[in-house]
Amino acid sequence: MVYPNPAKNSITFEFSEDINTNVQIIIYDIFGKEVIHRDFSQKKLFNMDISSLANGIYFYKIIKNNEILNNDKLIKL
């Protein structure tokens, strides 16, 4: 789950179970250009600062062990 969406300055990625391996979160703009790439291995929550992004529509991918766990749209206000 990703919230809030739409978001202003930060978003939270919440997982149903603890993450015990490396996970990548990649955010792309509408042209497919990678604008944020973060690696993490925390528990169930990961907070990401998106204040540097311009307002608009973005897409994200969550990747674990080279497998896409989730991909969806993110709106930055």
PyMOL commands that set and color helices and strands:
alter all, ss='L'
color gray80, all
select strands_A, chain A and resi 2-3+10-14+23-28+34-40+45-49+56-64+67-76
alter strands_A, ss='S'
color yellow, strands_A
deselect
rebuild
show_as cartoon
